[in-house]
Amino acid sequence: MSRRNTIITWFVVFFIMGLSAFGVRVWSQAGQFTTIKNLRSKTCQVYGGILAPEDIAIDRQTRIAYISSLDRRLVNSQKSNASAQRGTIRMLDLSNYQPGAEINYIDVTPDMPKRFYPLGLSLYTAKDGSKRLFVVNQAGKNAQSVEIFRVTQEGLAYEKSVELGAKITFANDILAVGPDSFYVTDSAASDLVSWVFNFAFQRKSSKVFYFDGNKVNPAAGDFVMANGIAMAKGGEEVYVLDTFARTLRFFKRNTANGVLEDSGVLFIGTGVDNIDVAQDGSLWMAAHPKLMDFALYSAGFRATSPSQVIRAQKGKASGGEVRTAYLDLGKNISGSSVAVAFDNRFLIGSAMDNKLAICTRK
């Protein structure tokens, strides 16, 4: 063999080896090598009758849950009636809930805005006791907004819409911190190619933005995919989940300008989605233990995708405790996107599955 052919041969060998190693790393990051088993509470009740309850915000004073609902499969399809779909906010009264009893989702969606594709939710309670529900509206690539509704005895009353503008590529979740101020996470990808590229190369282009009532500005960065966001009871610490980095990050909040200062990170080891802070301060997260399975499930190429609920407790100094509270191969509920704790129970919602689960905490 000539020297030239030898060099070419070794180049091809090393290229294939490198490509294989890269593929193994990506597959591992996605959790595809992880062996999972069902770890479901025997007291979990699964209810249908709702389209893809992607996010849930619970009012722990009234025990009412607000749920974002949309036929996401139809909206993401190429069918002629897809663009005519309008999502809803469903209200679920849990004050007299009994396991196994029938539940009733009440549609409390105002007539405005006309195009309404709800995603992340956040409930804000003012000092005077008045409440507002903030909703990320993914009405289109160039029509992202946050809708603010006033909570009334009858349900929700439309107040106003905040256009997010060109700074934000794909608004995901929201955290309300004032009557018209909020944080919003930007996944920094709006198409499949961008999602795959960012994940495969762990490209940290995702950010958290802050709207102070007048303008949108960056508040924190260096995320691969910023997703769920929540705040501690005192209001000075903010939690942000990075789905693709599989981490929970802690931030100190500057209440004067909204800037978030990085104060720590906790590796969760699974594709975390939305986050909720329980009454006892524990952090509840829904997750996708196999991200490739979830991607294929979302695209309609798989019938199910595993669901996981994580309960975490931040340590006093650094780190913290992480444990799995629920794990399902996807038979009961697929593609879990949110877990919200209340009293001795927790709710599980899904990004695509038309189900909601209510479980008793151990």
C-alpha positions as CSV (number, residue, x, y, z in Angstrom):
1,M,0.0,0.0,0.0
2,S,1.3,3.4,-0.9
3,R,2.1,6.0,1.8
4,R,-0.8,8.2,0.4
5,N,-3.3,5.3,0.6
6,T,-2.1,4.5,4.1
7,I,-2.7,8.0,5.3
8,I,-6.2,8.0,3.7
9,T,-7.0,4.7,5.3
10,W,-5.9,5.8,8.8
11,F,-7.8,9.1,8.3
12,V,-11.0,7.2,7.5
13,V,-10.5,4.8,10.5
14,F,-9.9,7.7,12.9
15,F,-12.9,9.6,11.4
16,I,-15.2,6.7,12.0
17,M,-13.9,6.1,15.5
18,G,-14.4,9.8,16.3
19,L,-17.9,9.8,14.8
20,S,-18.7,6.6,16.8
21,A,-17.4,8.1,20.0
22,F,-19.4,11.3,19.4
23,G,-22.5,9.3,18.8
24,V,-22.0,7.3,22.0
25,R,-21.5,10.5,24.0
26,V,-24.7,12.1,22.5
27,W,-26.7,8.9,23.1
28,S,-25.4,8.8,26.7
29,Q,-26.3,12.4,27.3
30,A,-29.8,11.7,26.1
31,G,-30.2,8.9,28.7
32,Q,-30.7,6.3,26.0
33,F,-28.3,3.8,27.8
34,T,-30.2,4.3,31.1
35,T,-32.2,1.3,32.3
36,I,-35.5,2.4,33.8
37,K,-38.2,0.6,35.7
38,N,-41.7,1.5,36.8
39,L,-41.7,3.3,40.1
40,R,-45.3,4.4,40.3
41,S,-47.3,5.2,43.4
42,K,-50.1,2.7,43.9
43,T,-52.4,5.6,44.7
44,C,-51.9,7.5,41.4
45,Q,-55.1,8.2,39.5
46,V,-54.8,8.9,35.8
47,Y,-57.5,11.1,34.2
48,G,-58.3,11.8,30.6
49,G,-60.5,14.4,29.1
50,I,-57.9,17.1,28.6
51,L,-55.6,18.0,25.7
52,A,-51.9,17.9,26.5
53,P,-51.8,19.6,30.0
54,E,-48.2,21.0,29.4
55,D,-48.0,23.2,32.5
56,I,-49.8,23.7,35.8
57,A,-49.9,26.6,38.2
58,I,-51.6,25.9,41.5
59,D,-53.2,28.4,43.9
60,R,-52.5,26.8,47.3
61,Q,-54.8,29.2,49.1
62,T,-57.9,28.2,47.1
63,R,-56.6,24.8,46.0
64,I,-57.3,25.6,42.4
65,A,-55.0,24.4,39.6
66,Y,-54.7,26.3,36.3
67,I,-53.7,24.1,33.4
68,S,-52.5,25.1,29.9
69,S,-54.1,22.8,27.3
70,L,-53.6,22.6,23.6
71,D,-53.9,19.9,20.9
72,R,-50.1,20.2,20.2
73,R,-50.0,17.2,17.8
74,L,-52.5,18.8,15.6
75,V,-50.9,22.3,15.8
76,N,-47.5,20.8,14.9
77,S,-49.0,18.8,11.9
78,Q,-49.5,20.0,8.4
79,K,-53.3,19.5,8.5
80,S,-55.4,22.3,7.0
81,N,-57.3,22.9,10.3
82,A,-54.1,23.1,12.4
83,S,-53.8,26.9,12.3
84,A,-57.4,27.3,13.4
85,Q,-56.8,25.6,16.7
86,R,-57.0,27.7,19.9
87,G,-55.7,26.5,23.3
88,T,-57.4,26.8,26.6
89,I,-56.7,27.4,30.3
90,R,-58.5,24.8,32.3
91,M,-59.4,25.2,36.0
92,L,-59.4,22.2,38.4
93,D,-60.8,22.6,41.9
94,L,-58.9,20.3,44.2
95,S,-60.4,21.5,47.5
96,N,-62.6,18.4,47.8
97,Y,-60.6,16.0,45.8
98,Q,-60.9,12.3,46.6
99,P,-58.7,9.7,44.9
100,G,-60.7,7.9,42.2
101,A,-63.5,10.4,42.2
102,E,-64.5,12.1,39.0
103,I,-62.9,15.4,38.3
104,N,-64.1,18.4,36.3
105,Y,-62.0,20.6,34.1
106,I,-63.6,24.1,33.7
107,D,-62.6,26.1,30.7
108,V,-61.9,29.7,32.0
109,T,-60.2,31.0,28.8
110,P,-61.2,34.6,27.9
111,D,-62.0,35.5,24.3
112,M,-58.8,37.4,24.0
113,P,-56.3,36.9,22.5
114,K,-57.8,35.4,19.4
115,R,-54.6,33.3,18.6
116,F,-53.8,31.4,21.8
117,Y,-51.3,28.6,22.1
118,P,-50.6,28.4,25.8
119,L,-47.4,27.0,27.2
120,G,-45.7,28.0,30.5
121,L,-47.8,29.4,33.3
122,S,-47.1,31.5,36.5
123,L,-49.5,32.7,39.1
124,Y,-48.7,36.0,40.8
125,T,-50.3,37.2,44.1
126,A,-50.0,40.9,45.0
127,K,-49.7,42.3,48.5
128,D,-53.4,43.4,48.3
129,G,-54.4,39.8,47.6
130,S,-55.2,40.3,43.9
131,K,-54.0,37.6,41.6
132,R,-52.9,37.4,38.0
133,L,-52.1,34.5,35.7
134,F,-49.2,34.9,33.3
135,V,-49.2,32.7,30.2
136,V,-46.6,32.1,27.5
137,N,-48.4,32.3,24.2
138,Q,-46.6,30.5,21.3
139,A,-48.9,31.8,18.6
140,G,-46.2,31.8,16.0
141,K,-42.5,32.2,15.2
142,N,-42.9,36.0,15.1
143,A,-45.9,36.3,17.4
144,Q,-44.6,35.2,20.8
145,S,-46.1,37.0,23.7
146,V,-47.0,36.8,27.3
147,E,-50.7,37.1,28.2
148,I,-51.7,38.5,31.5
149,F,-55.1,37.6,33.0
150,R,-56.7,38.8,36.2
151,V,-58.1,36.0,38.4
152,T,-61.7,36.7,39.3
153,Q,-64.5,34.7,41.0
154,E,-65.8,33.7,37.6
155,G,-62.4,32.6,36.3
156,L,-60.0,34.7,34.2
157,A,-60.3,38.2,32.8
158,Y,-58.0,39.4,30.0
159,E,-55.8,42.3,31.0
160,K,-53.0,42.7,28.4
161,S,-50.5,41.1,26.0
162,V,-46.8,41.7,26.1
163,E,-45.0,41.1,22.8
164,L,-41.6,39.5,23.4
165,G,-39.9,40.7,20.2
166,A,-37.0,39.4,18.2
167,K,-34.6,39.0,21.2
168,I,-36.3,35.8,22.1
169,T,-36.2,32.8,19.8
170,F,-38.5,30.4,21.6
171,A,-40.2,31.4,24.8
172,N,-40.7,28.4,27.1
173,D,-41.6,29.0,30.7
174,I,-42.4,32.0,32.8
175,L,-42.0,33.4,36.3
176,A,-44.2,36.3,37.4
177,V,-42.5,38.6,39.9
178,G,-44.8,41.7,39.8
179,P,-48.2,42.8,38.4
180,D,-46.6,43.3,35.0
181,S,-43.0,42.1,35.4
182,F,-41.7,38.6,34.8
183,Y,-38.8,36.3,33.7
184,V,-39.1,34.1,30.7
185,T,-36.8,31.3,29.6
186,D,-35.7,31.2,25.9
187,S,-34.7,27.8,24.5
188,A,-32.8,29.5,21.7
189,A,-34.1,27.1,19.1
190,S,-37.2,27.1,17.0
191,D,-36.7,24.2,14.6
192,L,-35.6,20.5,14.9
193,V,-32.2,21.1,13.4
194,S,-31.4,23.9,15.9
195,W,-32.6,21.7,18.8
196,V,-30.4,18.8,17.7
197,F,-27.3,20.9,17.0
198,N,-27.5,22.7,20.4
199,F,-28.0,19.4,22.3
200,A,-25.3,17.4,20.4
201,F,-22.7,20.1,20.8
202,Q,-24.0,21.4,24.2
203,R,-24.0,24.8,22.7
204,K,-24.8,27.4,25.5
205,S,-26.8,29.9,23.5
206,S,-30.0,29.8,25.7
207,K,-30.9,32.6,28.2
208,V,-33.3,33.9,30.7
209,F,-34.8,37.3,30.0
210,Y,-36.5,39.8,32.3
211,F,-39.3,42.1,31.5
212,D,-39.5,45.0,33.9
213,G,-42.8,46.4,32.7
214,N,-41.3,48.4,29.9
215,K,-38.6,46.3,28.1
216,V,-37.1,42.9,27.8
217,N,-33.4,42.4,28.8
218,P,-31.1,39.4,29.4
219,A,-31.0,38.3,33.0
220,A,-28.8,35.2,32.9
221,G,-27.1,33.0,30.3
222,D,-24.9,30.0,29.5
223,F,-27.8,27.5,29.3
224,V,-27.9,24.7,26.7
225,M,-31.7,24.8,27.0
226,A,-33.3,26.9,29.7
227,N,-36.7,25.5,30.5
228,G,-38.6,25.5,33.8
229,I,-38.2,28.5,36.2
230,A,-39.4,29.1,39.7
231,M,-38.7,31.2,42.8
232,A,-38.2,30.5,46.5
233,K,-40.8,31.9,48.9
234,G,-38.6,34.8,50.0
235,G,-38.3,36.0,46.4
236,E,-34.5,36.4,46.4
237,E,-33.5,33.0,44.9
238,V,-34.5,31.8,41.5
239,Y,-34.3,28.2,40.2
240,V,-33.8,27.4,36.5
241,L,-33.7,24.0,34.8
242,D,-31.5,23.3,31.9
243,T,-33.1,20.3,30.0
244,F,-30.1,19.5,27.8
245,A,-27.5,19.9,30.4
246,R,-29.7,18.0,32.9
247,T,-29.1,20.4,35.7
248,L,-30.8,22.6,38.2
249,R,-29.2,26.0,38.6
250,F,-29.5,28.5,41.5
251,F,-29.5,32.2,41.2
252,K,-29.5,35.2,43.5
253,R,-32.0,37.8,42.3
254,N,-31.2,41.5,42.1
255,T,-34.7,42.9,42.9
256,A,-33.7,46.4,41.6
257,N,-32.8,45.4,38.0
258,G,-33.8,41.8,37.7
259,V,-30.3,40.5,37.0
260,L,-29.7,36.9,38.1
261,E,-26.4,36.0,39.7
262,D,-25.2,32.4,39.4
263,S,-24.9,30.9,42.9
264,G,-24.7,27.1,42.3
265,V,-25.7,24.1,40.3
266,L,-27.1,20.7,41.1
267,F,-26.7,17.9,38.5
268,I,-30.0,16.0,38.2
269,G,-29.0,13.5,35.5
270,T,-32.2,13.5,33.6
271,G,-33.9,15.7,31.0
272,V,-35.7,18.1,33.5
273,D,-38.6,20.1,32.1
274,N,-40.8,22.3,34.4
275,I,-40.2,23.1,38.1
276,D,-42.5,23.9,41.1
277,V,-41.7,24.9,44.7
278,A,-43.8,23.0,47.3
279,Q,-45.1,24.4,50.6
280,D,-42.1,22.9,52.4
281,G,-39.6,24.4,50.0
282,S,-38.8,21.2,48.2
283,L,-38.4,21.4,44.4
284,W,-40.6,19.2,42.2
285,M,-39.6,18.6,38.6
286,A,-41.0,16.6,35.7
287,A,-38.4,15.0,33.5
288,H,-37.7,13.0,30.4
289,P,-35.3,10.2,31.3
290,K,-34.8,9.3,27.6
291,L,-34.7,12.5,25.6
292,M,-34.5,10.7,22.2
293,D,-37.6,8.7,23.1
294,F,-39.4,11.9,24.0
295,A,-38.3,13.6,20.7
296,L,-39.6,10.7,18.7
297,Y,-42.8,10.5,20.7
298,S,-43.4,14.2,20.2
299,A,-42.9,13.8,16.5
300,G,-45.3,10.9,16.4
301,F,-42.8,8.2,15.7
302,R,-43.2,6.5,19.1
303,A,-46.4,5.5,20.9
304,T,-45.1,6.3,24.3
305,S,-42.2,8.1,26.2
306,P,-41.1,7.6,29.8
307,S,-42.3,10.0,32.5
308,Q,-40.3,10.9,35.6
309,V,-40.9,13.1,38.6
310,I,-37.9,14.3,40.7
311,R,-38.1,15.8,44.2
312,A,-35.0,17.8,45.2
313,Q,-34.0,19.6,48.4
314,K,-31.2,22.2,48.2
315,G,-28.4,21.7,50.7
316,K,-27.6,24.5,53.2
317,A,-24.1,25.0,51.9
318,S,-24.0,23.5,48.4
319,G,-25.4,20.5,46.4
320,G,-28.5,18.9,47.7
321,E,-30.6,15.7,47.8
322,V,-32.3,14.3,44.7
323,R,-34.7,11.4,44.5
324,T,-37.2,10.0,42.0
325,A,-40.8,10.3,43.3
326,Y,-42.4,8.7,40.2
327,L,-41.1,6.8,37.2
328,D,-43.3,5.3,34.4
329,L,-42.3,3.7,31.2
330,G,-45.1,5.6,29.5
331,K,-48.1,3.3,29.9
332,N,-49.9,5.4,32.4
333,I,-48.8,8.8,31.3
334,S,-46.2,9.7,28.6
335,G,-43.8,12.6,28.2
336,S,-44.3,14.2,31.6
337,S,-43.7,18.0,31.5
338,V,-44.8,19.3,34.9
339,A,-45.1,18.1,38.5
340,V,-46.8,20.2,41.1
341,A,-47.0,19.3,44.8
342,F,-49.9,20.3,47.1
343,D,-50.5,18.9,50.6
344,N,-49.7,15.2,50.4
345,R,-50.3,14.9,46.7
346,F,-48.7,15.9,43.4
347,L,-50.1,16.4,39.9
348,I,-48.4,15.3,36.7
349,G,-49.0,16.9,33.3
350,S,-47.8,16.0,29.8
351,A,-46.6,18.0,26.8
352,M,-48.3,15.6,24.4
353,D,-50.4,13.0,26.2
354,N,-54.0,13.8,26.8
355,K,-53.9,12.8,30.4
356,L,-53.3,14.2,33.9
357,A,-52.2,12.2,36.9
358,I,-52.9,12.9,40.6
359,C,-50.7,10.9,43.0
360,T,-50.3,10.6,46.8
361,R,-46.9,11.4,48.2
362,K,-45.1,8.7,50.1
